[in-house]
Amino acid sequence: MGKLILSAVAEGPVLAFSEGLSFWGGVDPANGRVIDAHHPLCGETIAGKVVLMPTSRGSCTGSGVLLELALNGHAPAALVFREAEDILTLGALIAARMFDRPLSVVRLGPADYDALAAAPFARIDADRIEAGALSVPLKPLDSADLVLGDDDREMLSGGQGAAVQLAMEMICTMAASQGAEGLVDVTRGHIDGCIYASPANLRFAEAMVKLGARVRIPTTMNAISVDFANWRAQGVSPDFGQPAARLAQAYVDMGARPSFTCAPYLLPEAPGKGEAIAWAESNAVIYANSVLGARTVKHPDFLDLCIALTGRAPLSGVYLDDNRAPRRVIHVDVPHGYDDALWPLLGWLAGRLSPDRIPLLTGLESTNPSEDDLKALCAAFGTTSAAPMLHVAGVTPEADGPVAADADSARIGSADLAGAWQIFNAGGEQVDLVAFGSPHFSFAECAALAQLLDGRVCHADTAAIVTLGRDALAQAREAGVVARLEASGVQVVADLCWCSISEPVFPPKTRTLMTNSGKYAHYAPGLSGRSVRFGSLRDCAEAAVSGRAHTTLPDWLA
């Protein structure tokens, strides 16, 4: 028997994915075409199809992409998962509850899932899914057994306003989907839904403002899609700049802090070990769990606001001790003489080897990675894995805990790292743009880049742009680092990030870009339509000055 997460009559051709997909950065929200250049089904269209995937992966913004597809008529007919899944499920829930665009969401056991994946066509109704001779009964989701406190019940009954009531309904539905027995208090939130991924994000946020939504816990905001104060001067079209700014303003109006950074762990007073928080934005979630030892599920866009309005989250996933144990041990053969490019390459590969479970990385005990190295590791891991955290033996705070009884093993060696480097370096030698800051640059990274440039000036035909949060910008400006970068021809841009940047801030004439970010190297081909080069921070600084990238493997991978 399968589980009917969200009910809607649906039918269509079956499109089965062999691996998960981030809808943000992986699916065009205008037409439903798969644009992730690294996915085996790149170029396929999901519109009108019964889409099967083990689970989703990547960005929390995928819920907003699915909502946009539902609103513009290009959504799948149904979504069928084999494992637990939150991001797309939440997007489908918002589409049904707020916009009357129901979308069937089903979870099947492995045998039924595999049988359906082999079928050409399927139909789903209120109590079963049928595909030729296959007929699987479906059990509707039931949240009646969820244990709620008096305050929870008051919010659910509408006693604290319509926005809070709707938020609590969403939380309880997702809790039932996750198999949670109750809810947990959280101390702070981080909103990812402020990125203008599509008009759907704005429709949701402004609808919540009209309902009187107001956050009740300290809540920061992710990078947005424009430099909030300067987008007009930067030449951004009002057709994009105005709705993007309206979206950011809507969350500020609901009481969120305009931090506008995808690296909230860089802000003062980062959460502590064991602290239950509610963050969205995949890299931030993975860093918080893995490096800080805080506790947060990878909350999808829209649920992040619901939790901020109530201070309550489903007590499930990595909020619970047992679910934080590694289920795959990956030994890393560290090459001699490696540089900082190791960490994004390693994160991306670890995610591919552990797409649906938390890994423990061993072999790195003597590497002494910096906070920025770990930031790069976590961000790249989040592009290829659905897991909300990883452990690094001898480095991260919970890595010495017990390994799950069913854990297996894998290995990453120099040849694997070299293969990933080649995948990330499909572009030509000439570099038109060097992109720094995905996730946002820290003050330390700004200072390191200024030191590497050492007063040299960027090539006349090569743009170099750093994106960073407002707090890091203020620190770098006060220390004179911004002035040094600008003297070298580097443009420093706050509020937005490479994952949400648009022309003309993204230089329109760019054909090939270079980055030191594994996250952006993965997403950039689909998001920007440009070819990509990848390298260390030093490699990128040299490319900015020379206008050229090295086309051979670095010495430590050769």
C-alpha positions in Angstrom: 0.0 0.0 0.0 1.2 3.5 -0.9 0.8 6.7 1.0 -1.4 9.5 -0.5 0.3 12.7 0.7 -1.8 15.1 -1.3 -5.0 14.0 -3.1 -5.9 15.0 -6.7 -7.1 13.0 -9.7 -4.2 12.8 -12.2 -3.0 10.8 -15.2 -0.3 11.0 -17.7 2.9 9.5 -19.2 5.3 8.2 -16.6 8.7 9.9 -16.4 11.0 8.1 -14.1 14.2 9.9 -12.7 17.1 7.6 -11.8 18.3 10.3 -9.3 16.8 13.3 -7.5 16.7 16.8 -8.9 16.7 20.3 -7.5 13.7 22.0 -9.2 15.4 25.4 -8.5 18.4 25.5 -10.9 17.3 22.3 -12.4 13.9 23.0 -13.9 12.8 26.1 -15.9 9.9 27.5 -14.0 8.4 28.9 -17.2 7.9 25.6 -19.0 8.9 22.6 -16.9 12.0 21.7 -18.9 14.9 20.1 -17.0 17.9 22.5 -17.3 20.4 20.9 -14.9 23.3 20.2 -17.2 24.6 17.4 -14.9 21.3 15.5 -14.7 20.8 12.4 -16.9 17.3 13.7 -18.0 18.5 17.2 -18.9 16.2 18.5 -21.7 13.2 16.4 -20.8 9.9 18.2 -19.9 8.0 17.3 -16.7 4.8 19.2 -17.6 1.7 16.9 -17.6 3.7 13.8 -16.6 3.6 11.5 -13.7 7.1 12.2 -12.4 8.9 9.6 -10.3 12.1 10.3 -8.4 13.6 8.8 -5.3 13.4 12.2 -3.6 14.3 15.7 -4.4 17.6 17.3 -3.7 19.3 20.7 -3.7 17.7 24.1 -3.1 14.9 24.8 -0.7 13.6 27.2 -3.4 12.3 24.2 -5.4 9.0 24.6 -3.6 8.6 28.0 -5.2 9.4 26.6 -8.7 6.8 23.9 -8.3 4.2 26.5 -7.2 5.0 28.6 -10.3 4.6 25.6 -12.5 1.2 24.8 -10.9 0.1 28.4 -11.4 1.2 28.7 -15.1 -0.1 25.3 -16.2 3.3 23.5 -16.6 3.3 21.3 -13.4 3.6 17.6 -13.5 0.4 15.7 -13.4 1.6 14.0 -10.2 4.8 13.5 -8.1 5.6 10.0 -6.9 8.5 9.5 -4.4 10.2 6.5 -2.9 11.7 8.3 0.1 10.6 11.0 2.4 10.4 14.4 0.6 9.5 17.9 1.8 10.5 20.6 -0.7 8.2 19.7 -3.6 5.5 18.4 -1.3 5.3 21.8 0.4 5.0 23.6 -3.0 2.2 21.3 -4.0 0.5 21.9 -0.6 0.6 25.7 -1.1 -0.7 25.4 -4.6 -3.7 23.4 -3.4 -4.5 25.2 -0.2 -3.9 28.8 -1.2 -4.4 28.8 -5.0 -6.8 25.9 -5.7 -4.3 24.2 -7.9 -4.3 20.6 -6.5 -1.4 18.3 -7.4 -1.2 14.6 -6.5 1.7 13.6 -4.3 2.3 9.9 -3.5 4.9 7.9 -1.7 5.4 4.2 -2.7 7.5 1.4 -1.3 10.5 0.2 -3.4 8.8 -2.7 -5.1 5.7 -0.7 -6.2 7.9 2.3 -7.1 10.1 0.2 -9.4 7.0 -1.4 -11.0 5.4 2.0 -11.7 8.7 3.3 -13.1 8.6 0.6 -15.8 5.0 1.5 -16.9 4.4 3.9 -19.8 1.2 5.6 -18.3 -0.4 5.9 -14.9 -3.6 7.2 -13.3 -4.1 8.3 -9.7 -7.4 8.8 -7.9 -8.5 9.1 -4.3 -7.7 5.6 -3.3 -5.3 3.9 -5.7 -2.7 4.3 -8.5 -3.1 2.2 -11.6 -0.7 1.5 -14.5 -1.7 -1.4 -16.8 -1.9 -4.5 -14.6 -0.4 -2.6 -11.6 -2.9 -1.4 -9.1 -1.6 -0.1 -5.7 -4.1 1.0 -3.0 -3.3 4.4 -1.4 -3.8 5.4 2.2 -4.6 9.1 2.8 -2.4 11.1 5.1 -3.9 11.5 8.7 -2.6 14.1 11.1 -5.1 13.2 13.9 -2.5 11.4 16.0 -0.2 14.5 16.1 0.4 15.6 19.7 -0.3 19.3 20.0 -0.1 21.7 23.0 -2.7 24.2 24.0 -1.0 27.1 22.2 -0.7 24.9 19.0 -4.4 24.2 19.1 -5.3 27.9 19.6 -3.2 28.8 16.6 -4.8 25.9 14.6 -8.3 27.1 15.5 -7.7 30.7 14.3 -7.3 32.2 17.8 -4.1 34.0 16.7 -5.3 35.2 13.3 -5.8 33.9 9.8 -2.1 33.9 8.8 -1.0 31.9 11.9 -3.9 29.5 11.4 -2.9 28.8 7.8 0.7 28.5 8.9 -0.2 25.9 11.5 -2.3 23.9 9.1 0.7 23.7 6.8 3.0 22.7 9.6 0.7 20.0 10.8 0.2 18.6 7.3 4.0 18.4 6.8 4.5 16.9 10.2 2.0 14.1 9.3 3.8 13.6 6.0 7.2 13.3 7.9 5.8 10.9 10.4 6.3 13.3 13.3 4.6 12.7 16.6 4.6 16.3 17.7 6.2 19.7 17.2 9.3 21.4 18.6 10.0 25.0 19.7 12.6 26.7 17.6 14.7 29.8 18.6 15.3 31.5 15.2 14.4 31.3 11.5 16.0 32.0 8.2 13.8 32.8 5.2 14.8 31.4 1.8 11.5 32.3 0.0 12.6 35.9 -0.5 14.5 35.0 -3.7 12.4 36.0 -6.7 12.6 32.7 -8.4 9.2 33.3 -10.1 6.1 35.4 -9.7 4.7 32.6 -7.4 7.0 33.6 -4.6 5.7 37.2 -4.7 2.0 36.0 -4.8 2.5 33.9 -1.7 4.4 36.5 0.3 2.0 39.4 -0.4 -1.0 37.1 0.3 0.5 36.4 3.7 1.1 40.1 4.3 -2.6 40.8 3.6 -3.6 38.1 6.1 -1.6 40.0 8.8 1.4 37.7 9.0 4.1 38.7 11.6 7.1 36.6 12.6 7.3 35.7 16.3 10.9 34.5 16.5 14.1 36.3 15.4 14.2 35.7 11.6 16.9 36.5 9.1 16.6 36.7 5.3 18.4 34.9 2.5 20.1 36.7 -0.4 17.5 38.3 -2.6 17.5 38.8 -6.3 18.6 42.4 -6.6 20.9 44.8 -4.7 18.0 46.3 -2.8 19.2 49.9 -2.6 21.0 50.1 -6.0 19.3 48.0 -8.6 18.0 51.0 -10.5 21.4 52.5 -10.8 22.8 49.1 -11.9 20.4 49.2 -14.9 18.2 46.3 -13.8 14.9 46.4 -15.7 11.9 47.5 -13.6 10.0 44.5 -14.9 12.3 42.4 -12.8 13.7 44.8 -10.2 10.3 46.0 -8.9 8.7 42.6 -8.1 12.1 41.3 -6.7 12.2 44.4 -4.4 8.5 44.0 -3.5 9.2 40.4 -2.5 12.0 41.4 -0.2 9.9 44.2 1.3 7.0 41.8 2.0 9.2 39.7 4.3 10.6 42.9 5.9 7.0 44.0 6.5 6.4 40.7 8.2 9.2 41.4 10.7 12.1 39.6 9.2 15.6 41.2 9.4 16.9 42.4 6.1 20.2 40.5 6.4 20.0 39.5 2.7 22.6 36.8 2.9 22.8 33.1 2.0 25.4 32.5 4.7 23.5 33.4 7.9 26.1 31.5 9.9 28.5 34.4 9.2 26.3 36.8 11.1 27.0 37.7 14.7 25.7 35.3 17.3 25.5 32.2 15.2 23.4 29.3 16.6 25.1 27.0 19.1 25.5 23.2 19.4 22.2 21.5 20.0 20.1 24.7 19.4 16.8 23.9 17.5 16.4 26.5 14.7 14.4 26.6 11.5 16.5 27.5 8.5 15.9 27.2 4.8 18.6 27.6 2.1 20.4 24.3 1.6 24.0 25.4 2.2 23.0 27.2 5.4 21.1 24.1 6.7 24.0 21.8 6.0 26.5 24.1 7.6 24.4 24.7 10.7 23.9 21.0 11.3 27.3 19.8 10.3 29.7 22.5 11.4 27.9 24.4 14.2 26.1 21.3 15.6 22.8 23.2 15.6 19.6 21.4 14.6 17.4 22.1 11.6 15.6 20.2 9.0 16.1 21.5 5.4 12.8 23.4 5.5 11.3 24.2 2.1 10.4 27.8 1.0 7.1 28.9 2.4 7.3 26.5 5.4 10.2 28.6 6.6 7.7 31.5 7.0 5.1 29.3 8.5 7.5 28.2 11.2 8.7 31.8 11.8 5.0 32.8 12.4 4.4 30.1 15.0 7.8 29.3 16.5 7.0 25.6 15.9 8.4 23.0 13.6 7.7 19.3 13.0 9.7 17.2 15.4 11.3 15.0 12.8 14.4 14.3 10.8 17.7 15.7 12.2 16.0 17.4 15.1 16.1 13.9 16.6 19.4 12.3 17.8 18.9 9.0 16.0 18.5 10.6 12.6 21.8 12.4 12.8 24.0 9.3 12.7 25.9 8.7 9.4 24.7 5.8 7.2 27.6 5.9 4.8 31.3 6.1 5.6 33.3 7.7 2.8 37.1 7.5 3.1 39.0 10.3 1.3 42.5 9.7 -0.1 43.8 13.3 0.2 46.2 14.2 -2.6 49.5 15.7 -1.6 49.8 19.5 -2.1 46.1 20.1 -2.4 44.7 23.7 -2.4 41.3 25.1 -1.4 39.6 23.7 -4.5 39.7 20.3 -2.7 36.7 21.2 -0.6 34.1 22.1 -3.2 35.2 19.1 -5.3 35.0 16.8 -2.3 31.5 18.1 -1.3 30.1 17.6 -4.8 31.5 14.0 -5.0 30.4 13.1 -1.4 26.9 14.2 -2.3 26.9 12.0 -5.4 28.1 9.1 -3.4 25.5 9.8 -0.6 22.5 11.3 -2.3 19.9 10.1 0.3 21.8 9.6 3.5 24.2 11.4 5.9 27.8 10.5 5.3 30.9 10.5 7.5 34.1 11.6 5.7 37.3 10.0 7.0 40.9 10.6 6.0 40.7 14.4 6.5 41.7 14.4 10.2 45.0 16.3 9.6 43.7 18.8 7.0 42.6 21.5 9.5 40.0 23.1 7.2 39.0 26.7 7.7 35.4 27.9 8.2 35.5 29.0 4.5 36.7 25.5 3.4 33.8 23.9 5.3 31.4 26.5 3.8 32.5 25.4 0.3 32.3 21.7 1.3 28.7 22.0 2.6 27.4 24.1 -0.3 28.7 21.8 -2.9 27.4 18.7 -1.0 23.9 20.3 -1.0 23.8 20.4 -4.8 24.1 16.6 -5.2 22.6 15.2 -2.0 19.2 15.5 -0.3 20.9 14.9 3.1 20.7 17.9 5.6 24.2 17.3 7.0 27.5 15.5 6.9 30.2 14.6 9.3 34.0 15.0 8.9 36.0 12.9 11.3 38.3 14.9 13.5 36.7 18.2 12.4 32.9 18.5 12.9 31.4 18.4 16.4 29.3 15.2 16.1 31.7 13.1 14.0 32.8 10.9 16.9 29.2 9.7 17.5 28.0 6.2 16.6 27.6 5.1 13.0 24.3 3.6 12.1 24.1 -0.1 12.2 23.2 -0.3 8.5 26.0 2.0 7.3 28.0 1.0 4.3 31.2 2.5 2.8 32.6 4.2 -0.2 35.9 5.9 -1.2 37.0 9.1 -3.0 40.5 9.2 -4.5 42.6 11.5 -6.7 41.1 10.1 -9.9 37.6 10.9 -8.6 38.6 14.5 -7.7 40.3 14.9 -11.1 37.1 13.7 -12.8 35.0 16.2 -11.0 37.5 19.0 -11.9 37.1 18.0 -15.6 33.3 18.1 -15.3 33.4 21.6 -13.8 35.8 22.8 -16.5 33.9 22.4 -19.8 34.4 26.0 -20.8 37.1 27.5 -23.0 40.4 29.1 -22.0 39.2 32.7 -22.3 37.3 33.9 -19.2 34.9 36.8 -19.5 33.7 36.8 -15.9 35.0 35.6 -12.5 32.2 35.0 -10.0 33.1 35.0 -6.3 30.7 34.5 -3.5 28.4 31.5 -3.8 27.7 31.2 -0.9 28.3 34.8 0.0 32.0 35.7 0.6 33.1 36.1 4.2 35.3 39.0 5.3 38.2 36.6 5.4 37.7 35.6 1.8 37.5 39.3 0.7 40.8 39.9 2.5 42.4 36.9 0.9 41.3 37.9 -2.6 42.6 41.4 -2.1 45.9 39.9 -1.0 46.1 37.6 -4.0 45.4 40.5 -6.4 48.1 42.6 -4.5 47.2 45.8 -6.3 47.1 44.3 -9.8 44.2 45.3 -12.1 41.7 42.9 -13.7 42.0 42.3 -17.4 40.1 44.8 -19.5 37.9 42.2 -21.0 37.3 40.2 -17.8 34.7 41.3 -15.2 35.3 40.2 -11.5 32.4 40.4 -9.1 32.1 39.5 -5.4 28.7 39.0 -3.9 28.4 39.2 -0.1 26.0 40.0 2.7 25.6 43.4 4.3 27.4 42.6 7.5 30.5 41.2 5.7 30.4 44.3 3.4 30.4 46.7 6.3 33.3 44.9 7.9 35.3 44.7 4.7 34.6 48.4 4.0 35.7 49.5 7.4 38.9 47.5 7.1 39.7 49.1 3.7 39.4 45.8 1.9 36.6 46.9 -0.3 38.7 49.9 -1.5 41.6 47.5 -2.3 39.3 45.2 -4.3 37.7 48.1 -6.2 41.1 49.5 -7.0 41.9 46.2 -8.7 38.7 46.5 -10.7 36.6 44.1 -8.7 32.9 44.9 -8.4 31.5 44.3 -4.9 27.8 43.7 -4.7 25.6 43.2 -1.7 22.2 41.5 -1.1 22.1 39.2 -4.1 24.0 36.0 -4.9 25.1 34.2 -8.0 22.2 31.8 -7.7 19.8 34.7 -8.0 21.7 37.2 -10.1 20.4 38.5 -13.4 21.5 40.7 -16.3 22.8 43.4 -16.5 24.5 42.9 -13.1 25.5 39.6 -14.6 27.6 40.9 -17.6 25.5 40.1 -20.7 28.5 39.6 -23.0 29.8 36.7 -20.9 30.5 33.5 -22.7 32.6 31.7 -20.2 32.6 32.3 -16.4 35.0 31.1 -13.8 34.3 30.4 -10.2 35.8 28.8 -7.1 32.4 27.6 -5.9 31.3 24.0 -6.5 27.7 25.1 -5.9 27.8 27.7 -8.7 29.9 25.5 -11.0 27.1 22.9 -10.8 24.2 25.3 -11.2 25.7 28.0 -13.5 25.3 26.2 -16.9 21.6 25.8 -16.4 21.0 29.1 -14.7 23.1 31.4 -16.8 23.4 29.5 -20.1 27.1 30.0 -20.1 30.1 27.6 -20.1 32.0 27.3 -16.8 35.6 27.1 -15.6 36.4 26.2 -12.0 39.5 26.6 -9.8 40.9 27.6 -6.5 40.7 31.2 -5.2 44.2 31.8 -6.4 43.3 30.3 -9.9 40.3 32.6 -10.1 42.3 35.7 -9.0 44.9 34.9 -11.7 42.2 34.4 -14.3 40.7 37.8 -13.4 44.1 39.5 -14.1 45.1 37.5 -17.2 41.7 36.8 -18.7 42.7 33.2 -19.2 42.1 30.0 -17.2 44.5 27.1 -17.0 43.2 24.2 -19.2 45.2 21.4 -17.6 44.7 19.7 -14.2 46.3 21.5 -11.3 49.5 20.0 -10.1 48.0 18.3 -7.1 45.5 16.4 -9.3 47.8 15.7 -12.2 
